[in-house]
Amino acid sequence: MRVLILLVFLTVSAISYGQYNNKISTIDFVQILNNNDDEATYYFQNNWKVLRDMALKKKYIHSFQILEAPISDGEPFQLMLITTYLDEDQYNLREDHFTELIKEKGPLKLMNDKKPAEFRKTLFSKEMVRHWN
């Protein structure tokens, strides 16, 4: 009977206090400026995505996503860039890892002479986004 009570207590405790797993994400909410959709797409495919593919291969990140959302007056962003880390250790090393990868990748690849600030703007970012079980 004591074992059953202990198991019930541990199960209830896990449900109450174990709502998070170890994964942590960062999310950038990006607005495409001046109808420069082609430039933004090229930039994110050939820079942001390439760096995340490299990071995946080196196990510096768990996963990544680029999500596109319809723009609205209250939410003037079109893209959500999500990078997910396996745990807090990976998350804490992200700056060192991406600095290394940027050096390894080389210069920015741009579609034309437009600089990133001319075609995209990060409206806000969320750090330390915890994942629920």
N, C-alpha and C positions, 0 to 999 in steps of 0.2 A: 504494500500500500504506500509506504514512504517513497519508493522508487517511482510509482505512478504520480504521486503528488509533485515530486521533484521534476519529472519529465513535463508535466503540465505547466509548472512554474517556468521552466526554461523555455518552453515553446511560447508561452505568453510574453515572456521577457524578450525573446528574439523578435517577435512580431512588433512589440512596442518600441524596442530600442534598436533593432537591426534593420531599419528601413533603408539604409544606404548600403551600396556596395563600395568598392574601393575606387571606382572610376571617377575621373574628374575631367570636365570639359571646359573649353573656352569657346565663346560664341561672339563673333563680330557681326554687327548689323550694318550692311554696306549699301549705300545709295549710288546708283549709276548716274553720273552728271551729264547734262546736255545731250541726251539721247546717244551717248557713246557706247551703246551695247556691244558692238563688235570689238572695240578696243578693250572694254572691260572683260569680255569673254576670253579674248586672246591672252590678256594679262594674267587672269586667274588660272587658265588652263596651262600656261607655259611658265608660270612662276610659283604661285601658291600651291597648286596641285602637284607640280613636279617636286617641290620641297617635301610635301607630305608623303608622296610615294617613296622618296628617298628615306624619310624618317621611318616609314613602315618597315622597309627592308632592314634597317638597322635596329629595329625594335625600340625606337625612341618615342613612338606613339602607339596607341591601340588602334585608332581608326580616325577617319575624317569624312566630312560631307560638305558639299556645297548645295544649299537649298535655295530655290528661287521662289519668291512670293509676289503676289500682285501688290502693287503700290497703292496706298490710300492716303487721304489727308492726314490722318492721325498716325500713320505708320509709313513714313516716306522712304523706306528701304526696300530694295528688291532682292538682296542676297543675304543669306545667313551662312557664315563660314564657321564650321564646327570642327574643332580638333579635340579628340578624346585621348586621355592618358590612362594607362592601366591602373596607376596608383599615384600616391602623392610623391613618391621618389621620382617617377618619370616627369610629373608635372613640375617639380622643383628644378629639374635639370633642363627644362625646355629652352631657356635662353642660351645656355651653353651649346646645346645640341643644334639649335637652329642657326646659331652663329657659325658653327662648324659646317653645316650643310650649305649655307649661303656662300661661304668661301669655296666649297667644293663645286657647287653648281656654276658659279661665275656670274657675269653681269645680268641685269634684268633683260628680259626679252620683251620688246614692245612691238606692236603692230605697225606703228608709224612714228612720227616725231612727237606725238602727244605724250606728255609726262603723266604718271599715275594720278597726280593731284588734279589734272584736267578732266579725268573721266571717272574717278571713283572717290568716294568719301566714306570713311568709317564713322557712322553717326554715334555709335556707342558700342562698348564691349562688355561682356560679362565674363569674369574670371571665377575660378573655383566653383563651377557649377557641378553639384553633386548628383550622382545617379541613384535612383531608388531601385530597390530589388523588385 
